[in-house]
Amino acid sequence: MSMHSINRRKVVIFPALLAFAILASCTRGIEWISDARSNCHVELPADPPGDSISYEGDCVNGFAHGKGIVRWYLDTALQAVVHGNFAGGRLHGACETQYTHKDGDSFTAEYRHGLLHGNFHRKYYWGKEYQAKFANGELNSAVTIRWPNGKRYEGEAHDSQYLDGRGTMFFPGGDRYEGQIRNNRRHGKGVYYWANGDRYEGRYINDRRTPEGRYVSAGGSEYSGELIAVDSSGKAKIPHDSIQVELELYDICEPYLDLPLLQSFVVYPEAGVRANQEGQIRIRILIDEQGNQIEHITEAEDFDENFVPLFSEAALKALEQIRFEPAREEGRYFKCWVMVPITFRFR
């Protein structure tokens, strides 16, 4: 057996075996992994970054105890390095993890008896950051998420990917949304403030406002529903939510796209409004391992042929301001195709 070969088994720890008070209530099996050289055990996480480990540090009765370093390997390739404090083989106290492959993320966290307990801060290699507090393995506070383009979210969330509950989203251009969110979409009561002083007050359903809401312009004029307002110069004023953005996935390809942010960047072409043009631009996008868009294929539905280039340009300009979080499987990022339909409807 090589130095990094896996030695993985179920072990039940009883007080008679280890004199660690924190494990005295352990009556169910815990899954462990051991360093083949020292036979020192550490707790196997639910989503291990590799299939074998080496351990450097104190080992008491066959279990990591005190300060130690765990290195995770997939076959013989180093995947992650964990610096932490251990008690009876389980993380207990401050911990720092660095994923070492080319798309490596990192995080710092506090644990108690193997469960997240205290501050948690994750940095994704492409610039996103996630901060929260946990208690006994459960999220115990509002989260703060920052994106490299300057966007920020403060509020409730299911995890680092899915915003759920009530919160405030700050957009790079100065817009912000305060209200209810479900699965990353505005859903429920909320207020959207535009940087120019306009605001919408009302209810959202799947990221679209409802007709009973109220739109108030910076100048004080008001209207409700999906009606088109006209300013003093006669220029059509399109409700901000007349554009709907979606994401369609293929097979196991599941990159993350901030749909509300993309929607805020799409501009309804004025010439299309005057010509009563409505329809959908569907953009097939190849996303690489860093979240970059490296190829676009566009198609249009319902628009007059002469207006297709105008609406396609509006959609592509918005996409230029967006970065995807790349698709990931088993700790590896990979290229994949997605479809982004952008619908233009102003009435």
Buried (B, 14 or more C-beta within 10 A) or exposed (E): EEEBBBBBEEBEBEEEBBEBEBBEEBEEEBEBBBBBEBEBBBBBEEEBBBBBBBBBBEBBBBBBBEBBEBBBBBEEEBBBBBBBBBBBBBBBBBBEBBBBBEBBBBBBBBBBBBBBBBBBBBBBBBEBBBBBBBEEEEBBEBBBBBBEBEBBBBBBBBEBEEBBBBBBBBBBBEBBBBBBBBEBBBBBBBBBBBEEEBBBBBBBEEBBBEEEBBBBBEEEBEBBBBEEBEEEEEEBBBBBBBBBBBBEBEEEBBBBBBBBBBBBBBEBBEEBBEBEBBBBBBBBBBBBBBBEBEEBEBEBEBBEEEBBEBBBBBBBEBBEBBBBBBBBEEBBBBBBBBBBBBBBBBE
